[in-house]
Structures are given as C-alpha cells and as structure tokens.
Amino acid sequence: MSIGLLFAGALIWAGHTFEKRHSKNSNYNMSDIPTIMMHGWSSSLRAEEPLIKTAADNRIITEEVVIHVTKANKLKVQGKLTGKKNNPIILVQFDNNRVGEFRYARGLHRIVKYLQKEYDLEKFNVIGHSMGSYAWAYYALRWGADPALPQLNKMVLLAGPYDGILNKGHANQPTNGELAGLWDDSPRANTLGKNGKPKIIHDEYKVLLKRRDNFPKNARVLNIYGDLEDGTDSDGLVSVPSARSLRYLVEKRAKSYEEYKVEGQQGQHSNLHIDNEEVSREITNYLWKK
C-alpha cells in the first residue's frame, strides 16, 4: 500500500478527532508533550490506532503527525506539531516492517532527533507493541539518558519480547539471518528470580542487560503483558517471563515501574492491541489522567 493511502487511512479514522471533536476533559492532563507510537514486527500504524481509541473517544488526544521510515531509510513526514496542549499523537510506520528491533530503534532515534530539530522538542511519551516495545526499550537504554536529546517522560510497552519469542512457526518468522535467532524461547522454559532477573538469558536480553545502568532516571514505565492462562505461561507468542523481564532492566533506575496483566483471550498477543478496551483504558489513564 502506498504511503499516501496509509496516511489517508489514518486520517479517515482520526479526522473527527482533530479539531471538530477536540475539547479539554477536566479529568485528564492536557499538554503539548507528544506521544510517539511504534508498531511491532510485520505490522503498521493501523495496529497503533486502537490503542488510543479510548483517548480519542473521550477527546483527550489529537493525531497530528504520521512519520514513515521509508525502505530507503528516509523520513517522510505528514502533518505537524502545532504546539497546542492537545496531547498530540505521532504515528510511526516502518515501510519495511520486518527489519527487526535494532533497525526500528535506530529509526526511532532519527525521528526523535528530527522532532528536536524541527520543534525544539524537550520531552515525549512513547507507546510500543511487541518488537516495537523492544525497540523503545533499546532506545531508552542506549540513548534515553543522553542530556543532549529530548527526555523520555512516560513509556507504555506492551508484550515486549525482551528475553525471547516463542518458536511457534509464526507466519512471518525469519528462517535465516540474524533475526531468525530471536525465536528461541519455549513455553514454561524460563522463570524470574525475586528481583525479576530471568533464569535463562537469551542473546537479545544480553544486549539490553549490558546497558542496564544507562536507563533514564526520569522515565516512568508501564509494562502491559498478556497471559492466555492456557498452561503455556504466555500470550501465545511472548512468554510471561520474557515480557516481565523488563523489570530487572529498568526498575533500579526508572522514576517508577508498574506492571499490568491482561488475562484470557484478551491477553493474546495480537488481541492486546486490537479492539481491547481494557488495554486502551489503561494506556489512557496512565499517560494522561490527573
């Protein structure tokens, strides 16, 4: 699908949210701090929009910008930040959406630097799902404490595969190359210690672990994860220990760290971001409620 059509699709969903429906809600903080959203593996900005449906329906946010990271690794920006206190949303789309979490993170770094240069951005929130959550975690551990960059304010990360992804024959799973090694977890194989440290440390977790002391001290983190409660101790793609292993990486330095568990079918990996009112409500309250 072309970039123009993707952007048009976002605007069709959000058009009534821009000026016509936007008004202040006394139960929520209204500010000019943008929230940057990042999708997961083989996904798109259309997967990001349901996560903010509650906020949109309650006139708490305004979608202002869509940023594509093109296949040529360029930024294509549509829309602009207005500086209004309307809780602006920035939707991110990687047109090559299977480049993996480290390429995602480098693209997010470019986006943050662009926003800093273009708007003198000082502070921002983030939302990520799945591999997008890992990308934001890596971003925070590598660049988040850099005083020369805008500062992370609040992070909402969903179903992050920080310490492995279940090898379930996922439809788009790489079968060769460095990304193939990410699908290396098994149901009920791992456990967490009392401090949150996983017993089994996979290669992708080692990358994060060595930067553990660099997490930004002013960032607040909400870690949302799912448990199907079907005996697999997972959301069907990411094990509970893998998702919850984020705690050991960030809790020591984060301004605050919270976890929220979604149970049953609503906790299935994709269902966490598809028409999930429970998750959308938790995100809205965490980011913007007074």
Salt bridges, closest charged atoms under 4 A:
GLU19 OE2 - LYS84 NZ 3.52
ASP57 OD2 - LYS53 NZ 2.74
ASP95 OD1 - HIS68 ND1 2.83
ASP184 OD2 - HIS202 ND1 3.31
ASP185 OD1 - HIS202 NE2 3.88
ASP203 OD1 - LYS206 NZ 3.68
ASP213 OD1 - LYS252 NZ 2.74
ASP227 OD2 - LYS261 NZ 3.71
ASP235 OD2 - HIS269 ND1 2.84
GLU251 OE1 - ARG247 NE 2.83
GLU259 OE1 - ARG244 NE 2.92
GLU263 OE2 - LYS261 NZ 3.85
